Amino acid sequence: MASNTPSADPHRDWVLGQNPAMQRVARSINRAAEVGCTVLIIGETGCGKEILARLLHRSGPRAGKPFVPVNCGALALNLAESQLFGHEKGAFSGADGKTLGIFRAAEGGVVFLDEIGEMPAELQTKLLRVLQQREVLPVGATRPVPIDVQVVAATNRDLQAEVTKGTFREDLYFRLNMLELVIPPLRERPEDIPEFIDFFSREYAQGYRMEQWQPSPQTLAEFCAFDWPGNVRQLSHIIEQAYVLQMEPQLPPRSRLIPGIDPAMAASVQGDTPATEQLTADGKLPVVDLSVLRRWAVRQALEETRGHKTKAAKMLGVHPNTMTRILAELTEEDAREAN
């Protein structure tokens, strides 16, 4: 077994699958790579937005140039402008030398702005100017510097709703949304799950220097029927865990798949004894009712965020549109129970 933990290589062939929506995404990737337009990728957490951006990068003439990812939610506000656009020597205290910044470092290539919805308002204005003028103004400089980069942004948030609330610039949204790529969650493309299983199994078998695992028909059926709240990232984790443990992968108790819920809490919601203390005859943890867990998780998230739907969706790791759908379903369930 290899001494270091492997991971699926995003530069290898990725699974786009046979799902019609993903086939449209595949065609759009090729076109976007060819023309170099700004792209906005939308999808839930864990669905592979950065990997899709990397596929776009290596599908066109910019493949031989840099691909520079940026987590907009992790940018320190006081340093973000310098990180993105560079600075001149002596521009501020501690600026002992000149730096290029991310955009100039990616010259000729692709800048991937992940979690674009988290970008502070002050930076949104500066980014808009960069996209419009195709140039950056380093901190402390008096003249802008022309750049040649393709910008690919990604978010799991509803940017249109953010525009309505005034937390995201409308003009920046339209500038980023020259081409929109929507990645469906894994639960909406079960026909692609066998391909993902084969892809990750091949990657981890090679990384751990083991024989590639083949799923049993029962396991394959269970994986295809599962709703995968953590999307492709969760599936990848379970397959890798199977190689670490040298066993066929098992779906964990569903209570462990929703952020902030443990088996004991899940069981208490149903009025049972804690799931961690109650095993089935074959020694496995019992399966917890996902509908009960979902109801508890959503209401708990709304309570902690004081009814803020977007924040609650982020806490649960789902897209705001998914949150709206779940709330509608729960309202219908409550109505049925009341009758």
Buried (B, 14 or more C-beta within 10 A) or exposed (E): EEEEEBEBEBEEEBBBBEBEBBEEBBEBBEBBBEEBEBBBBBBBBBBBBBBBBBBBBBBBEBEEBBBBBBEBEEBEEEEBBBBBBBBBEEBEEEBEEBBBBBBBBBBEBBBBBBBBBBBEEEBBEBBBBBBEEEBBBBBBBEEBBEBEBBBBBBBBBBBBBBBEEEBBBEEBBEBBBBBEBBBBBBBBBBEBBBBBBBBBBBBBBBBBEBEEBEBEEEBBEBBBEBEBBBBBBBBBBBBBBBBEEEEEBBBBBBBBBBBEBBBBBBBBBBEBEEBBEEEEEEEEBBEBBBEBBBBBBBEBBBEEBEEEBBBBBBBBBBBBBBBBEBBEBBEEEEEEEEE
